[in-house]
Amino acid sequence: MISKVLSDTGEYLITAAPAADPRWGGSDANLPVTLGLQVEERIRRLKGLLQFVVATGYYDNIISDDDNIALRLLQYVEKCLVAKAFCSSNCALLRRAISESAALFKSDLDGQVSSEDIVFSNIKKIEVVYGSLAEGQNTVLSSKEENEAVIQDLFASVEVIQQTFDSLLSWRAQSHQLYQLALKSDTVTWCDTDEIRTMLTAQVHIALDTVLNEVDEDGKYQVLLVSASLVESVLKLYQDLLARLPPSDNRTANLLTEFERRRHTLIHPFVELKIYQIAFTLAEQFKHFTLLVQMCEETNDMVKLRSLSGEHPGFAEVAYNWYLSQGKQSRLLTANVADPQHLTKFLSSQPHLKWIHQLGSKDYSTAGQTLANLGFEEKGLLSRKKTLLSISKLSFLADGQDPESENIRIINRHLDTVTHQERMKPEVIENAGLIPDSMAPISCPDLIRLCVGDYNHNLEDIDVKKALDLLQHAAEDDSVSNDMFEKLRLDIWCAVIRTDDWWTKCHLVAPDQIEQTLFYRAVILAFNSGMLVAHFLPTVEQLLGLDAWIQHFPEEGQMKHFEYILRSGYEQMSTLGLVSH
C-alpha cells in the first residue's frame, strides 16, 4: 500500500499538468523563468520524498519491489535536473527542439498551452529533447554556416547538454549510497544507452572541431572547459555501468573495449591541441596509462612519469610496454620509470633487453648466459647470432671465467660454426639462393650438406676438410643423434667417392694411383690436422654397404673392381698408420 502511494506521488510530481499552477501561462514573456521555478519546486519535493522514505527506514522495502520505485524516484530527480537546465537556456536550437518534441506527446492541452508547457508536463520523457536537439545541430553543421550568431547558438546547445549531465552526475554522486542500493547488476538506466553516449561524444566533436576555431581566446577557454566536462560525463557513464555489470556478463567485454576506444578518441584531441593540463587530468582520472606515458615523453616530464608509476599499480608495466611498442628500448632502460627491481622483474620476460640491464648492473655472468641463450636460439640473422655470442663470450671473460671454461668452450664451438658459414664458397651460397649479408644461421648438419651436396659443383679438398670440422661440432651437439651423425659421416665420404674419377678411358685406376684421388687426399688432410681417423672415417664395410653404389657403378663388375680398389686404399692407409687394419 505504501509503495503504491509513493509511486503515485512521484508520478504526480513528475507529470503535473500546467493548468494546476496559474503561473504556467503560455503567453508569459518570462515563461522559461516561471517554468524553471516550477521545476525547482518539483526537485525539492522529490528530494523531500526520498529523504522521508530513507528516514522512515522504508527505502529497503521499495528497492525490492518489482517496479523498483526507489530507482524510479531517483531518476525522476535526474530528469527534473535536466529540465531545469533546459529552462535556464535561451538557446534557439534548444527552444526549437522543445517545440518539435512537444509533437511527440499526446496532450489534452494542445492549443491551450505552449510547447514548453507540454514538454515540461512530461518530464519523465525529457530525453526525447536530446534527439530533436541533435537533429537541429546536424542541420546547422550541414549548412556550413559560419557567422558568429550561428556559431554562438551552436555552442550554446552544446553547453546546455553539458550542464544537464553535470547536474545529473553530481546528483548521482551526492546520492551514491541510494543508487548503490537501488541499482541491480543488470539495470540499465535511461542515460546508460549507447544513444546517449554517442550524443555526448558528438558534442565534444562539435565543440572542438567546429566551434573552437571560430571564437576568440576567451571563447576558446570556455569551449575547452565545456568539452572537458563532456568527456568526463561520457566516461563516467561508461565507468558506472562497467562497475555494475558482472565480469561474466557478455556485455562487459564489449563495453570495456568500447570504453577504451572512446576514452582515447575523446582525450587525444587535447593532446593534439597541446592542452596538456586537461589531457593529463582526464587521462589520469580514467586511467589512460598509455596516453599518459606518451604525454610525459612529449613534455619531457620524467618527474610526472615516476610520480604516476608510484601512484598507480600497473602503470610501470604499461610504460615499459609502450616504450617497446615505439621501438624506444633505450628509453625503457634509462627512463627510471620505477625502481630497479621492478624493471628487472619486467625484463625477465624480455631476454633481448634484460642482458643490457644486467650488464649495466655489472652482473656479467647472468648477462653472459642470457646472451648465450639468445645466440643459440637466433634464427633470423647470422650476423646477429655472431654478435650475441661474441658479447656473451666477453661477458663471461669480464666475469673472470677461464678461457677454457665450459661456457666459453661451447660459445667458441658455435662461433666456429658461424665462421664456417661465413667462409662458405660464394658459388655455393649463390647456388643455394642465399644472400650473404642477410643469411639466417644454418645448422651444422645443413652446413655439411651444403659443403658436399649438389650445390657444390666443384668439391675440393678444403670443402671436405670443412665438412669434417663441422662433423666434429655436430658430435658435440646434443640435438644431433648418433644415427644422424653416422648418416652425415657417410654422406661426406659418399660425396667424396662420387667426385673422384675412378675410371679413366673406361679403365679402373690402378691401386698405386689411389693417392691421386680426393678420397685419399682428404684422409691425409684430416689426419695431418689432428683429427682422430676412427672418429671421422667410416670402416670400409660401412662405405661398401651404401645403396648409392648400385646407381653409381651400374655396369657388371664395376662394383667388384671398386671394392677391390677401395680395400687396397684402406690397406695402403693402414700401412701408413692412418687407419687400423
NUBABA-213696 format. One record per residue (C-alpha): residue in one letter; x, y, z. Coordinates in steps of 0.5 Angstrom, whole numbers, plus 500, padded with zeros to 3 digits. Each point is the difference from the previous one (the first is absolute). Example, Ala and Ser with C-alpha at 12.3 -4.5 7.8 and 13.67 -1.06 7.14 Angstrom:
REM residues 2
a525491516;s502507498;
REM end
This chain:
REM residues 581
m500500500;i506505502;s503498494;k494502495;v500507504;l507501499;s499498493;d494504498;t503506504;g507500496;e496499493;y495506502;l506505502;i504498493;t493501496;a496505503;a496504494;p502507499;a493502502;a501498507;d504506501;p498507498;r507502499;w500496494;g498505494;g501498493;s501508498;d504502506;a507503497;n503497507;l498493498;p507497501;v501503507;t493498502;l501493498;g507500503;l497502507;q494494499;v506495498;e504502506;e494499504;r499493498;i507498501;r499503507;r494496501;l503493497;k506501504;g496501507;l496494498;l506496499;q503503507;f493498503;v501493498;v507499502;a499503507;t494495501;g504494498;y495498494;y506501495;d502493501;n493498498;i499504494;i506498497;s498492500;d493502496;d500497493;d499507498;n506503504;i496506502;a507503503;l503500494;r495503496;l499506505;l508501500;q499500492;y494505501;v505505503;e505499495;k495502494;c498506504;l507502501;v500499492;a494504499;k503506505;a506500496;f496501493;c495505504;s507504501;s502501493;n498505495;c503495494;a496501494;l502493498;l497497506;r494504500;r498497493;a502493502;i495501506;s495502495;e501495496;s500495506;a493502502;a497497494;l502493502;f496501507;k492499499;s497505505;d493503501;l503507501;d502500493;g499507497;q498503507;v508500503;s507501497;s504494497;e504501506;d494499505;i499493496;v507498501;f501502507;s494497502;n503493497;i507501503;k501492501;k501500493;i504506499;e506496497;v496501493;v502507500;y507498499;g498496494;s497506497;l506505502;a505495497;e496501493;g500507501;q507500501;n502496494;t495504495;v505506502;l506496499;s498498493;s498507498;k507502502;e498507502;e506503504;n497507502;e501502507;a493499502;v499493498;i507498503;q498503507;d493497500;l503493497;f505500506;a494502505;s497494498;v506496502;e501504506;v493498503;i501493498;q506500504;q496504506;t495495500;f505494501;d504504505;s494501504;l497492499;l507497502;s501505506;w493498503;r503492499;a506502504;q496503505;s495494501;h505495498;q498495506;l493501498;y502498493;q504494502;l494497504;a495501494;l504498494;k501493499;s506497496;d495499493;t497507501;v501505494;t497507502;w498505494;c507503500;d503494499;t499498493;d504501494;e496505497;i501505506;r508498500;t500501492;m496507501;l505503505;t506497496;a497504494;q500507505;v507499501;h502500493;i495506498;a504504506;l507498498;d499499492;t495506498;v500505506;l507500503;n503503493;e494506500;v501503506;d505505504;e505498505;d495501506;g495496496;k505494499;y501499507;q492499501;v500496495;l506495502;l497500507;v493498498;s503495495;a504497506;s494500504;l496496495;v506495499;e499499508;s493499499;v500495495;l506496503;k497500507;l493497497;y505494497;q503499507;d494500504;l497495495;l506495500;a500501508;r493497500;l501494494;p503494503;p506497496;s496494498;d495505496;n501499493;r499508499;t506501505;a506498495;n497504494;l498506504;l507500503;t503500493;e495506498;f502504506;e508499499;r499502493;r495506501;r505502506;h506501495;t495503495;l498506505;i506501504;h505500494;p498506496;f502504507;v507497499;e500502492;l498507502;k506500506;i495502505;y504495505;q497502506;i493498498;a502494497;f504498506;t495501504;l495496496;a505494499;e502499507;q492500502;f498495495;k507496500;h502501493;f507498502;t503499493;l498508498;l503502507;v507497498;q499503493;m499507503;c506499505;e504499495;e498505495;t500505506;n507497503;d497500507;m503494503;v498502507;k493499498;l501494497;r504497506;s494503504;l495496496;s504494501;g500501508;e492501500;h497496495;p501492501;g502497493;f502507497;a507498499;e498494496;v496504495;a506505500;y505494498;n496497495;w498507497;y508501499;l501493497;s494501495;q503507498;g507497499;k503504506;q503494503;s506505503;r495505503;l497494503;l506498504;t502508501;a494503502;n500497507;v492499500;a500496506;d505497505;p506496497;q496493503;h494502496;l504501494;t504493501;k493496501;f497503494;l506499496;s500492502;s495499494;q504505495;p507496499;h502504494;l500506505;k502497507;w507499498;i501507499;h497502507;q505494503;l506503497;g498507503;s499497507;k507496499;d497493500;y505498495;s499492501;t492501499;a501504494;g504495497;q495495501;t495504497;l504502494;a502493499;n493497500;l498506495;g505498496;f499493500;e492501498;e502505495;k496498494;g500507496;l507502498;l506497500;s504507502;r495501506;k502493502;k507501500;t500507503;l495497506;l505494501;s506505500;i498504505;s498494504;k507498500;l502507502;s496500506;f502493502;l507503500;a498506504;d497496505;g507497501;q499493497;d505496497;p501500492;e500492501;s493500504;e494496497;n496506499;i506503495;r501494497;i493499498;i500507497;n506499496;r497494497;h494504498;l505506498;d504495495;t493497497;v499507499;t507501497;h499494495;q493503497;e503507499;r506497496;m496495496;k501501493;p497506496;e497495495;v497495505;i497506503;e497502494;n498493497;a496499507;g497507499;l502503506;i502508501;p507500504;d498507503;s493497503;m501493500;a497496506;p504496504;i501493498;s500493504;c507496500;p496494496;d497505495;l507503499;i503494499;r495498494;l502507497;c507499500;v500493497;g493500497;d497501493;y501508501;n508499500;h501498492;n508500502;l501496506;e507501502;d505498506;i498506504;d493499500;v501493502;k504503506;k495505502;a494495500;l505495504;d501506505;l492501500;l499493501;q504501507;h496505502;a494496499;a503495504;e499504506;d493503498;d495497505;s495501494;v504495495;s498493502;n505494499;d496498494;m500507497;f508500501;e501494496;k496502494;l504506500;r506497500;l498495495;d497506496;i507503500;w504494497;c495498495;a500507497;v508500500;i500493497;r495502494;t504506499;d506496498;d501498493;w501492502;w500499492;t505503495;k498498493;c496494503;h505497504;l500500507;v506504503;a506496503;p501498507;d506504500;q496506498;i495501505;e505505503;q497505495;t493499502;l497505504;f498495505;y507498502;r502508500;a494501505;v502495504;i507502500;l498508502;a495498505;f506495503;n505506500;s495505503;g500495506;m493497499;l499493503;v499496494;a496495504;h495505501;f499504493;l502494495;p495494500;t502493499;v501497493;e494496501;q495506502;l502503494;l499494495;g494499504;l496506497;d495499495;a502506496;w506496496;i494496497;q499506495;h507503500;f503493498;p494497496;e505496495;e501493501;g507499504;q501507502;m497500507;k505494501;h506504497;f498506504;e500496507;y507497498;i503507499;l497503506;r502494504;s507501497;g500507502;y498498507;e506495500;q505506498;m497505505;s501494505;t507499498;l501508501;g497499507;l494504498;v494495502;s500494503;h500493496;
REM end
